[in-house]
Amino acid sequence: MVAEVDSRGIARLVEQLHSDQARPRFGAGRKLRLIAERRPELLAPHFDAFVRLLDHPGKLFQWEAIFVLSHLARVDEEGRFDAIFKRYFEPIRGPVMITAANVILAGARIAAAKPQLADRIAREILGVTRGRYQTEECRRIAFGHAITAFDSIYPMLRDPGAALRFVRRQLTCARPATRKKAARFLRRHEPVSAGRKTGRRPASRGAPRDRSAR
């Protein structure tokens, strides 16, 4: 499907995202996600259209935009993502945990595409500690997503201390799944912290597998 789509087909899919009917809207969203993963350069001319969707009142539109823009970072030779950086990561502070989680996981993909932004992205992800969500459990879930993102970008960080301290604190998190993520992260990365003093750096794990946080 991706190989066959042309510029007019792309424009039609972007337009269908605004359809009043759910079926064409969701169908377009699925196709655009696939194109973003496999051929992000085809969507690059529509960068601004996806940026506008970040402010759409419908959460599904926001999630589609978050996902697509994270892949467009791979072909962003003009630095357009840098101009929307703060706006993109703002949802991490709530109030919608699913939106925050989508942005957190997308942050790891963006760091893989733009390693020079990794430390800035890590600071934005740490904003989860100041986030205000619907429930305390939502907060704990968001913490778990943050650990997943840090697991991917940790080798890219020049100053990983704050991320490491955040993960250590989650060893006592009330959510078992988040505690397990923290323990697994520390088994992988705490020895690396000591190794950095000798100049050794591990290979990057890359961005987490694309998945929605819905």
Contacts in CASP RR format, 6 or more apart in sequence:
PFRMAT RR
TARGET T0000
AUTHOR 0000-0000-0000
METHOD contacts of the structure
MODEL  1
MVAEVDSRGIARLVEQLHSDQARPRFGAGRKLRLIAERRPELLAPHFDAF
VRLLDHPGKLFQWEAIFVLSHLARVDEEGRFDAIFKRYFEPIRGPVMITA
ANVILAGARIAAAKPQLADRIAREILGVTRGRYQTEECRRIAFGHAITAF
DSIYPMLRDPGAALRFVRRQLTCARPATRKKAARFLRRHEPVSAGRKTGR
RPASRGAPRDRSAR
1 31 0 8 1.000
1 34 0 8 1.000
2 34 0 8 1.000
2 35 0 8 1.000
2 38 0 8 1.000
2 39 0 8 1.000
2 42 0 8 1.000
5 13 0 8 1.000
5 31 0 8 1.000
5 35 0 8 1.000
5 42 0 8 1.000
7 42 0 8 1.000
7 45 0 8 1.000
10 35 0 8 1.000
10 42 0 8 1.000
10 43 0 8 1.000
10 45 0 8 1.000
10 46 0 8 1.000
11 46 0 8 1.000
13 28 0 8 1.000
13 29 0 8 1.000
13 31 0 8 1.000
13 32 0 8 1.000
13 35 0 8 1.000
14 28 0 8 1.000
14 32 0 8 1.000
14 46 0 8 1.000
14 49 0 8 1.000
16 24 0 8 1.000
16 25 0 8 1.000
16 27 0 8 1.000
16 28 0 8 1.000
16 29 0 8 1.000
17 25 0 8 1.000
17 28 0 8 1.000
17 29 0 8 1.000
17 32 0 8 1.000
17 53 0 8 1.000
17 61 0 8 1.000
17 64 0 8 1.000
18 25 0 8 1.000
19 25 0 8 1.000
19 28 0 8 1.000
26 60 0 8 1.000
29 64 0 8 1.000
32 43 0 8 1.000
32 64 0 8 1.000
32 68 0 8 1.000
33 64 0 8 1.000
33 67 0 8 1.000
33 68 0 8 1.000
35 42 0 8 1.000
35 43 0 8 1.000
36 43 0 8 1.000
36 67 0 8 1.000
36 68 0 8 1.000
36 71 0 8 1.000
36 72 0 8 1.000
37 71 0 8 1.000
37 210 0 8 1.000
40 71 0 8 1.000
40 72 0 8 1.000
40 74 0 8 1.000
40 75 0 8 1.000
41 75 0 8 1.000
43 50 0 8 1.000
43 68 0 8 1.000
43 71 0 8 1.000
43 72 0 8 1.000
44 72 0 8 1.000
44 75 0 8 1.000
44 76 0 8 1.000
47 69 0 8 1.000
47 72 0 8 1.000
47 76 0 8 1.000
47 80 0 8 1.000
50 64 0 8 1.000
50 65 0 8 1.000
50 68 0 8 1.000
50 69 0 8 1.000
50 72 0 8 1.000
51 65 0 8 1.000
51 69 0 8 1.000
51 84 0 8 1.000
51 87 0 8 1.000
53 61 0 8 1.000
53 62 0 8 1.000
53 64 0 8 1.000
53 65 0 8 1.000
54 62 0 8 1.000
54 65 0 8 1.000
54 66 0 8 1.000
54 69 0 8 1.000
54 84 0 8 1.000
54 87 0 8 1.000
54 88 0 8 1.000
55 62 0 8 1.000
56 62 0 8 1.000
56 65 0 8 1.000
59 96 0 8 1.000
59 98 0 8 1.000
59 99 0 8 1.000
62 91 0 8 1.000
62 99 0 8 1.000
62 102 0 8 1.000
63 98 0 8 1.000
63 99 0 8 1.000
63 102 0 8 1.000
63 212 0 8 1.000
63 214 0 8 1.000
66 88 0 8 1.000
66 91 0 8 1.000
66 99 0 8 1.000
66 102 0 8 1.000
66 103 0 8 1.000
66 106 0 8 1.000
67 102 0 8 1.000
67 106 0 8 1.000
67 210 0 8 1.000
67 212 0 8 1.000
69 81 0 8 1.000
69 84 0 8 1.000
69 88 0 8 1.000
69 106 0 8 1.000
70 106 0 8 1.000
70 107 0 8 1.000
70 109 0 8 1.000
70 110 0 8 1.000
70 113 0 8 1.000
71 109 0 8 1.000
72 81 0 8 1.000
73 81 0 8 1.000
73 109 0 8 1.000
73 110 0 8 1.000
73 113 0 8 1.000
73 114 0 8 1.000
74 113 0 8 1.000
76 113 0 8 1.000
76 114 0 8 1.000
81 88 0 8 1.000
81 110 0 8 1.000
81 114 0 8 1.000
82 117 0 8 1.000
85 117 0 8 1.000
85 120 0 8 1.000
88 103 0 8 1.000
89 103 0 8 1.000
89 107 0 8 1.000
89 121 0 8 1.000
89 124 0 8 1.000
89 125 0 8 1.000
91 99 0 8 1.000
91 100 0 8 1.000
91 102 0 8 1.000
91 103 0 8 1.000
92 100 0 8 1.000
92 103 0 8 1.000
92 104 0 8 1.000
92 124 0 8 1.000
92 125 0 8 1.000
92 127 0 8 1.000
92 128 0 8 1.000
92 131 0 8 1.000
92 142 0 8 1.000
93 100 0 8 1.000
93 127 0 8 1.000
93 128 0 8 1.000
93 130 0 8 1.000
93 131 0 8 1.000
93 132 0 8 1.000
94 100 0 8 1.000
94 131 0 8 1.000
94 132 0 8 1.000
94 133 0 8 1.000
95 132 0 8 1.000
95 133 0 8 1.000
95 134 0 8 1.000
96 133 0 8 1.000
96 134 0 8 1.000
97 133 0 8 1.000
97 134 0 8 1.000
97 138 0 8 1.000
97 139 0 8 1.000
97 141 0 8 1.000
97 142 0 8 1.000
98 213 0 8 1.000
98 214 0 8 1.000
100 128 0 8 1.000
100 131 0 8 1.000
100 133 0 8 1.000
100 142 0 8 1.000
100 145 0 8 1.000
101 141 0 8 1.000
101 142 0 8 1.000
101 145 0 8 1.000
101 213 0 8 1.000
102 212 0 8 1.000
102 213 0 8 1.000
102 214 0 8 1.000
104 125 0 8 1.000
104 128 0 8 1.000
104 142 0 8 1.000
104 145 0 8 1.000
104 146 0 8 1.000
104 148 0 8 1.000
104 149 0 8 1.000
104 213 0 8 1.000
105 145 0 8 1.000
105 148 0 8 1.000
105 149 0 8 1.000
105 208 0 8 1.000
105 211 0 8 1.000
105 213 0 8 1.000
107 121 0 8 1.000
107 124 0 8 1.000
107 125 0 8 1.000
107 149 0 8 1.000
107 153 0 8 1.000
107 207 0 8 1.000
108 121 0 8 1.000
108 148 0 8 1.000
108 149 0 8 1.000
108 152 0 8 1.000
108 153 0 8 1.000
108 206 0 8 1.000
108 207 0 8 1.000
108 208 0 8 1.000
109 207 0 8 1.000
109 208 0 8 1.000
109 210 0 8 1.000
110 117 0 8 1.000
110 121 0 8 1.000
111 117 0 8 1.000
111 118 0 8 1.000
111 121 0 8 1.000
111 122 0 8 1.000
111 152 0 8 1.000
111 153 0 8 1.000
111 156 0 8 1.000
111 207 0 8 1.000
112 152 0 8 1.000
112 153 0 8 1.000
112 156 0 8 1.000
112 204 0 8 1.000
112 206 0 8 1.000
112 207 0 8 1.000
113 207 0 8 1.000
115 156 0 8 1.000
118 153 0 8 1.000
118 156 0 8 1.000
118 157 0 8 1.000
118 158 0 8 1.000
119 157 0 8 1.000
119 158 0 8 1.000
119 159 0 8 1.000
121 153 0 8 1.000
122 150 0 8 1.000
122 153 0 8 1.000
122 157 0 8 1.000
122 160 0 8 1.000
122 162 0 8 1.000
122 163 0 8 1.000
123 162 0 8 1.000
125 146 0 8 1.000
125 149 0 8 1.000
125 150 0 8 1.000
125 163 0 8 1.000
126 146 0 8 1.000
126 162 0 8 1.000
126 163 0 8 1.000
126 166 0 8 1.000
128 139 0 8 1.000
128 142 0 8 1.000
128 143 0 8 1.000
128 145 0 8 1.000
128 146 0 8 1.000
129 143 0 8 1.000
129 166 0 8 1.000
131 139 0 8 1.000
131 142 0 8 1.000
133 139 0 8 1.000
133 142 0 8 1.000
136 174 0 8 1.000
137 175 0 8 1.000
140 173 0 8 1.000
140 174 0 8 1.000
140 175 0 8 1.000
140 178 0 8 1.000
141 175 0 8 1.000
141 178 0 8 1.000
143 170 0 8 1.000
143 173 0 8 1.000
143 175 0 8 1.000
143 178 0 8 1.000
144 170 0 8 1.000
144 173 0 8 1.000
144 175 0 8 1.000
144 177 0 8 1.000
144 178 0 8 1.000
144 181 0 8 1.000
144 182 0 8 1.000
145 213 0 8 1.000
146 166 0 8 1.000
147 167 0 8 1.000
147 170 0 8 1.000
147 178 0 8 1.000
147 181 0 8 1.000
147 182 0 8 1.000
147 185 0 8 1.000
148 181 0 8 1.000
148 208 0 8 1.000
149 208 0 8 1.000
150 163 0 8 1.000
150 166 0 8 1.000
150 167 0 8 1.000
150 185 0 8 1.000
151 181 0 8 1.000
151 184 0 8 1.000
151 185 0 8 1.000
151 188 0 8 1.000
151 189 0 8 1.000
151 205 0 8 1.000
151 208 0 8 1.000
152 204 0 8 1.000
152 205 0 8 1.000
152 206 0 8 1.000
152 207 0 8 1.000
152 208 0 8 1.000
153 204 0 8 1.000
153 206 0 8 1.000
154 160 0 8 1.000
154 163 0 8 1.000
154 164 0 8 1.000
154 185 0 8 1.000
154 189 0 8 1.000
154 192 0 8 1.000
154 205 0 8 1.000
155 192 0 8 1.000
155 201 0 8 1.000
155 202 0 8 1.000
155 203 0 8 1.000
155 204 0 8 1.000
155 205 0 8 1.000
156 204 0 8 1.000
157 163 0 8 1.000
160 193 0 8 1.000
161 193 0 8 1.000
164 189 0 8 1.000
164 190 0 8 1.000
164 193 0 8 1.000
167 182 0 8 1.000
167 185 0 8 1.000
167 186 0 8 1.000
167 189 0 8 1.000
168 182 0 8 1.000
168 186 0 8 1.000
170 178 0 8 1.000
170 179 0 8 1.000
170 181 0 8 1.000
170 182 0 8 1.000
171 179 0 8 1.000
171 182 0 8 1.000
171 183 0 8 1.000
171 186 0 8 1.000
172 179 0 8 1.000
173 179 0 8 1.000
173 182 0 8 1.000
192 200 0 8 1.000
192 202 0 8 1.000
END
